[in-house]
Amino acid sequence: MLLLQEGRMLQTLHRSLAKSIPESLKVYGSIFHINQGNPFNLEVLVDSWPEYQTVITRPQKEEMTDDMDHYTNTYHIFTKTPERLPELLESNEVINWDHILTIQGCQQGLNEKIQSVAASKSVRIDYSKRFLYATETILQLKASNKRRFGRSYEASIQNIGEFRSEIHNFKATFLDVSYSELVNNKWKFGKNEKSLRYIKSCIQNFPGYCLLDPEGNPITWTVMEPTCELRMAYTLAEYQGRGMLGEMMKAYMKYLHQNEIPFYLHVEDMNENSHKAVRHLNFNAMPCDWHEWKSIPTRFQHLPHF
């Protein structure tokens, strides 16, 4: 595969991927942040150029130094030719199957292809599928982001007053990195040092959001990932069922829309309360799903954490 580095080519690719939303959302969101300074040091691979069929985003090699850090060792895939995917993924030049890794995508029909590659590599795959949600605005994206991410982020921090909550004495604001441990401890897929490091990087580089109580403590929050997906949403138990997350999300979505930052999210199948909450915020379930494959090589399978 070819490494795409030139800025104009990446912008062209980004505009092209907009035509394949929602299936391309994972790769589309990654390239959005790459074009805005690339804080996570990701790189983009295509099978050919300019007429590409498959796009993969992944961390640069110097970022993947921990063989067990699947939060960092994450690959995002979009392909127009799923039948050709196995021959691309089998190459260790594309996917480093020797470390614990995660693959994510938003297309149907990829599971069989990835499972077949995993079998040839003698790795265990933990597969999960969830509902993908996006707003109508995201579906209409034309990849015409004109503002620099860093500049608009800093400007909004200085003018945070316009995003105040309508709930008396509660304030919607950006999530500070000092709350990383709280977010990590409440995240179902976190609660370890590797996830804490990942969460800190997300909060430092992307605009996470929260609602503060009158004492200035966060009671509900969400974090943006390098793919522009909103993750780790949580409300403290004593505030659940009171609409606090929805109140915070209204302010957050207003900020994201104003600064032309794409966003989307996923919900687990059986989480009926979350399905209702996101639909109330005008998110729509997409015709494709959210997919994740966690690959664990044989040498790590004896570890209790995996």
C-alpha positions as CSV (number, residue, x, y, z in Angstrom):
1,M,0.0,0.0,0.0
2,L,1.0,3.6,-0.5
3,L,1.7,6.1,2.2
4,L,-0.2,9.3,1.5
5,Q,1.5,12.3,3.0
6,E,1.1,15.3,0.8
7,G,-1.4,17.8,2.2
8,R,-3.3,18.4,-1.0
9,M,-3.7,14.7,-1.6
10,L,-5.0,14.2,1.9
11,Q,-7.6,17.0,1.4
12,T,-8.6,15.5,-1.9
13,L,-9.0,12.1,-0.2
14,H,-11.0,13.7,2.6
15,R,-13.5,15.3,0.2
16,S,-13.8,12.0,-1.7
17,L,-14.5,10.0,1.5
18,A,-17.4,12.4,2.4
19,K,-19.3,10.8,-0.5
20,S,-19.2,7.4,1.3
21,I,-20.5,8.7,4.7
22,P,-21.6,6.9,7.0
23,E,-19.6,3.9,6.0
24,S,-16.4,5.9,5.8
25,L,-16.9,7.8,9.1
26,K,-14.0,6.2,11.0
27,V,-11.5,7.0,8.3
28,Y,-13.1,10.3,7.4
29,G,-12.9,11.5,11.0
30,S,-9.3,10.4,11.4
31,I,-8.2,12.3,8.3
32,F,-10.1,15.4,9.5
33,H,-7.8,15.6,12.5
34,I,-4.8,14.7,10.4
35,N,-5.5,17.7,8.2
36,Q,-5.9,19.9,11.3
37,G,-2.4,19.3,12.7
38,N,-2.4,15.5,13.3
39,P,-2.0,15.5,17.1
40,F,-2.1,11.7,17.4
41,N,0.6,11.2,14.7
42,L,-1.5,9.1,12.4
43,E,-0.7,8.1,8.8
44,V,-2.8,7.2,5.8
45,L,-2.4,4.2,3.5
46,V,-4.2,3.7,0.2
47,D,-4.0,0.8,-2.1
48,S,-3.6,3.1,-5.2
49,W,-3.7,6.7,-6.0
50,P,-5.6,8.7,-7.2
51,E,-8.1,5.9,-8.0
52,Y,-8.1,4.2,-4.5
53,Q,-10.3,1.3,-3.4
54,T,-9.1,0.9,0.3
55,V,-8.0,3.4,2.9
56,I,-6.4,2.6,6.2
57,T,-5.4,5.0,8.9
58,R,-3.0,3.9,11.7
59,P,-0.5,5.4,14.1
60,Q,3.0,6.1,12.8
61,K,5.5,3.3,13.7
62,E,7.2,5.3,16.5
63,E,3.8,5.7,18.3
64,M,3.2,1.9,18.5
65,T,6.0,1.1,20.9
66,D,3.9,-0.9,23.4
67,D,2.9,-4.3,22.1
68,M,0.0,-4.5,24.6
69,D,-1.5,-1.0,24.1
70,H,-4.5,-1.6,21.9
71,Y,-5.8,1.9,22.6
72,T,-2.9,3.3,20.6
73,N,-2.4,0.3,18.2
74,T,-5.7,1.0,16.4
75,Y,-6.4,0.8,12.7
76,H,-9.4,2.3,10.8
77,I,-10.6,0.8,7.5
78,F,-12.8,1.8,4.6
79,T,-12.9,-0.2,1.4
80,K,-14.9,-0.2,-1.8
81,T,-13.7,-3.8,-2.5
82,P,-14.2,-6.0,0.6
83,E,-13.3,-9.1,-1.4
84,R,-9.7,-7.8,-1.8
85,L,-9.3,-6.8,1.9
86,P,-7.7,-10.1,3.1
87,E,-4.7,-9.9,0.7
88,L,-4.0,-6.3,1.9
89,L,-4.4,-7.1,5.6
90,E,-2.2,-10.2,5.5
91,S,0.9,-8.1,5.0
92,N,2.7,-7.2,8.3
93,E,3.7,-4.0,6.5
94,V,0.1,-2.9,6.7
95,I,-1.0,-4.5,10.0
96,N,1.4,-5.5,12.8
97,W,-0.3,-8.7,13.9
98,D,2.5,-9.3,16.5
99,H,1.0,-6.9,18.9
100,I,-2.4,-6.5,20.6
101,L,-4.4,-4.2,18.3
102,T,-7.8,-2.9,17.4
103,I,-9.4,-2.6,14.0
104,Q,-12.5,-0.4,13.6
105,G,-14.8,0.3,10.7
106,C,-18.4,1.1,9.8
107,Q,-19.1,-1.3,6.9
108,Q,-21.1,-4.5,6.7
109,G,-19.4,-7.6,5.4
110,L,-15.9,-7.0,6.8
111,N,-16.1,-9.5,9.7
112,E,-15.7,-12.6,7.6
113,K,-12.7,-11.1,5.8
114,I,-10.9,-10.0,8.9
115,Q,-11.6,-13.3,10.7
116,S,-10.1,-15.2,7.8
117,V,-6.9,-13.2,8.0
118,A,-6.8,-13.6,11.8
119,A,-7.1,-17.4,11.4
120,S,-4.1,-17.4,9.1
121,K,-2.1,-15.4,11.7
122,S,-3.1,-17.6,14.6
123,V,-4.5,-14.6,16.6
124,R,-7.7,-14.5,18.6
125,I,-10.3,-12.0,17.5
126,D,-12.8,-10.4,19.9
127,Y,-15.5,-9.0,17.7
128,S,-18.2,-6.5,18.7
129,K,-21.0,-4.8,16.7
130,R,-23.0,-1.8,17.8
131,F,-25.5,0.7,16.4
132,L,-23.9,3.7,14.6
133,Y,-25.6,7.1,15.1
134,A,-25.1,10.4,13.3
135,T,-27.0,13.6,12.7
136,E,-28.5,14.8,9.5
137,T,-25.8,17.5,9.3
138,I,-23.1,14.9,9.3
139,L,-24.8,13.0,6.5
140,Q,-24.8,16.1,4.4
141,L,-21.1,16.8,4.9
142,K,-19.3,18.1,1.8
143,A,-15.9,18.0,3.4
144,S,-15.6,21.8,3.2
145,N,-14.0,22.4,6.6
146,K,-12.5,25.9,6.2
147,R,-11.5,26.6,9.8
148,R,-8.3,25.4,11.5
149,F,-9.2,23.1,14.4
150,G,-6.7,24.6,16.9
151,R,-7.7,28.2,16.2
152,S,-11.4,27.7,16.5
153,Y,-10.9,25.6,19.7
154,E,-8.8,28.3,21.4
155,A,-11.3,31.0,20.3
156,S,-14.2,29.1,21.8
157,I,-12.4,28.6,25.1
158,Q,-12.1,32.4,25.4
159,N,-15.8,32.8,24.6
160,I,-17.1,29.9,26.6
161,G,-19.9,32.0,28.2
162,E,-22.2,31.5,25.1
163,F,-22.3,27.8,25.9
164,R,-23.6,28.0,29.4
165,S,-26.1,25.5,30.6
166,E,-29.8,26.4,30.9
167,I,-29.9,24.6,34.2
168,H,-29.4,27.1,37.0
169,N,-25.9,27.2,38.5
170,F,-24.7,24.4,36.2
171,K,-22.1,25.2,33.5
172,A,-21.3,23.4,30.2
173,T,-17.7,23.7,29.4
174,F,-14.6,22.0,28.0
175,L,-13.4,18.9,29.8
176,D,-10.1,19.6,31.5
177,V,-7.3,17.1,31.5
178,S,-7.3,17.1,35.3
179,Y,-10.5,15.0,35.1
180,S,-8.8,12.2,33.1
181,E,-8.7,9.8,36.0
182,L,-12.4,10.3,36.8
183,V,-13.3,9.6,33.2
184,N,-11.0,6.5,33.1
185,N,-12.5,5.1,36.3
186,K,-16.0,5.4,35.0
187,W,-15.3,4.1,31.4
188,K,-16.4,0.5,30.9
189,F,-13.4,-0.2,28.7
190,G,-10.9,1.7,30.7
191,K,-9.8,1.5,34.4
192,N,-6.1,0.8,33.5
193,E,-2.9,2.8,33.0
194,K,-3.0,2.4,29.2
195,S,-6.5,3.7,28.9
196,L,-5.7,6.6,31.2
197,R,-2.8,7.6,29.0
198,Y,-5.1,7.4,26.0
199,I,-7.8,9.5,27.6
200,K,-5.3,12.2,28.7
201,S,-4.2,12.5,25.1
202,C,-7.7,12.7,23.8
203,I,-8.7,15.5,26.2
204,Q,-5.4,17.4,25.6
205,N,-5.8,17.4,21.8
206,F,-9.6,17.4,21.1
207,P,-12.5,19.3,22.7
208,G,-14.1,17.0,25.2
209,Y,-17.1,18.5,27.1
210,C,-18.7,18.3,30.5
211,L,-21.3,19.8,32.8
212,L,-20.0,21.3,36.1
213,D,-22.1,21.4,39.2
214,P,-22.3,24.7,41.3
215,E,-19.0,23.6,43.1
216,G,-17.2,23.2,39.8
217,N,-17.1,19.4,39.7
218,P,-18.0,17.5,36.5
219,I,-21.2,15.5,36.8
220,T,-21.5,14.4,33.1
221,W,-19.1,14.3,30.2
222,T,-18.1,12.9,26.9
223,V,-14.7,12.7,25.1
224,M,-13.8,13.1,21.4
225,E,-11.5,10.4,19.9
226,P,-9.0,10.8,17.1
227,T,-11.7,9.6,14.6
228,C,-14.1,12.4,15.7
229,E,-16.3,9.8,17.5
230,L,-17.8,10.9,20.8
231,R,-17.0,8.2,23.4
232,M,-16.9,7.6,27.2
233,A,-20.2,9.5,27.9
234,Y,-21.1,9.1,31.5
235,T,-23.3,10.8,34.2
236,L,-22.6,10.3,37.9
237,A,-25.2,8.0,39.5
238,E,-26.8,10.7,41.7
239,Y,-27.6,12.8,38.6
240,Q,-28.8,10.0,36.2
241,G,-32.3,10.2,34.9
242,R,-32.4,14.0,35.2
243,G,-31.5,15.0,31.6
244,M,-28.1,16.3,32.5
245,L,-26.2,14.4,29.7
246,G,-28.7,15.8,27.2
247,E,-28.3,19.3,28.5
248,M,-24.5,19.1,28.2
249,M,-24.8,17.5,24.7
250,K,-26.9,20.4,23.4
251,A,-24.2,22.8,24.2
252,Y,-21.4,20.6,22.9
253,M,-23.2,19.9,19.6
254,K,-23.7,23.6,19.2
255,Y,-20.0,24.2,19.6
256,L,-19.1,21.4,17.1
257,H,-21.5,22.6,14.5
258,Q,-20.3,26.2,14.8
259,N,-16.7,25.1,14.3
260,E,-17.5,22.6,11.5
261,I,-16.1,19.6,13.5
262,P,-17.7,16.3,12.4
263,F,-19.0,13.9,15.1
264,Y,-20.9,10.7,15.5
265,L,-21.3,8.0,18.2
266,H,-22.3,4.4,18.8
267,V,-24.7,2.7,21.2
268,E,-24.6,-0.9,22.4
269,D,-27.6,-3.0,21.3
270,M,-29.2,-3.5,24.7
271,N,-28.7,0.0,26.1
272,E,-32.3,1.2,25.5
273,N,-31.9,4.3,27.6
274,S,-29.0,5.5,25.5
275,H,-30.8,4.8,22.3
276,K,-33.7,7.0,23.5
277,A,-31.3,9.7,24.7
278,V,-29.4,10.0,21.4
279,R,-32.6,9.9,19.3
280,H,-33.9,12.8,21.5
281,L,-30.8,14.8,20.4
282,N,-31.7,14.2,16.7
283,F,-29.2,11.4,16.1
284,N,-30.4,8.8,13.6
285,A,-29.4,5.2,13.5
286,M,-27.4,4.5,10.4
287,P,-28.0,1.7,7.9
288,C,-24.5,0.4,8.6
289,D,-23.2,-0.6,12.0
290,W,-20.1,0.2,14.1
291,H,-17.7,-2.7,14.2
292,E,-14.6,-3.4,16.2
293,W,-12.1,-6.3,16.1
294,K,-9.6,-6.7,18.9
295,S,-6.7,-9.0,17.9
296,I,-4.7,-10.8,20.6
297,P,-1.6,-12.8,19.5
298,T,-1.1,-16.2,21.1
299,R,1.8,-15.0,23.3
300,F,-0.6,-12.6,25.2
301,Q,-3.7,-14.9,25.4
302,H,-2.7,-16.3,28.8
303,L,-2.8,-12.9,30.5
304,P,-6.0,-12.4,32.6
305,H,-6.6,-8.9,31.3
306,F,-7.1,-10.3,27.7
